[in-house]
Amino acid sequence: MHLIVYLHGFRSSPFSMKAKITHRAILDLKGRGVDLEWYCPQLPPSPKEAMAMVSAYIEGQEFDELSIIGSSLGGYYASYLAEQFSSKVTLLNPAIEPARDLEGYIGDLKAWHSDEAFHFKPEYILELNDLYVQAITNPQRYYLIAAKGDEVLDWQEMVAKYPHAKQLVLEGGDHAISNYLELLPTVLSFHDLKTA
């Protein structure tokens, strides 16, 4: 079995555009007989709790292959998990220094895809630091997609963080990677999944 783990970004959810597009593609492959399992949980605000939950899930599965796809903050998490589980990972405009970038968001926040409020605590910044990957190992296991037009995160930091990894740097684009559907076949191919 090939386990696909998708990790959404900050204030996002399994109902994000990229998560839903990827899920539909996985369901299509499953319908054609490919042995796949999809895991895309709602991540708790606490980075420590989020990684404990996802790690426990992965450890509880029996799989032959593991793939992780992470968007924005989920990309930061994906790098941490990829180093723990030696999986292939695709990073979609990943956060590189979220402890720095999210300090201004401490307090009460709303999620993007619901009216549910949550509290982002100061200790979550420390938890993010605890997950920091100084340098990745085996860069051939990494596929970075970075948009120069990302209005939230710095694409140059992304490129510098993942030297020697497979990289697709998009001219223009945005943080959401609005043309993700066009790029999905390259993501699936990187994870040894063929769409046709």
C-alpha positions, 0 to 999 in steps of 0.5 A: 500500500502507498500511503499519501499524507497531505498537510494543509497550511496555517489557518487552512484545512482539508477543504483547501483547493489543493487538498481537494484537487489532490484527493480527487486524483487519488480517488481516481487512481484508487478507482483504477485499482492502485493501492493507495491510502489518503490521510489529510487531517485537520491539523491542530494549532499546536505544532507539537500536537499536530506532528504527534498526531500525524506521526502516530497515524503513520506509525500505525499504518502498514505501507510499502511506500510513503509520500508526503505533500505539504503546503505552506506551513504544511510544507514545514511540517512535511520536511520534519516528517520526511526526515523522520520517516525517509519518505518522498515529499512535495513542498508547495510554497513551503514555510521556511521560517514560520517561527519568525513569520507567525509571531505576529499572529499570536491571539484569536484567529479564524480559519479560512474554510470555516467560522471556527475560531482558534487561539494561536498561543505564544508557546506554539512559536517555541514548538515550531522551533523544535521542529526546525530542520537545519538541512535536509538529507537525501535531497533527491527525495524532495520536490519543491514548487515555489512561486515567484509571485507568492504574496505571503512567503519568499520564494528565494528562501524556499529555493535556498533551503532545498539545494539539489532537490528537484525544483519547479520555480514558477514565474509569477503565480501566487501563494495558493498556486492557483494553477495547481491542477496543471502541475498535479501530474508532475507531483504524482509522477514524482511520487511514482503515481501515473495519472494515465 
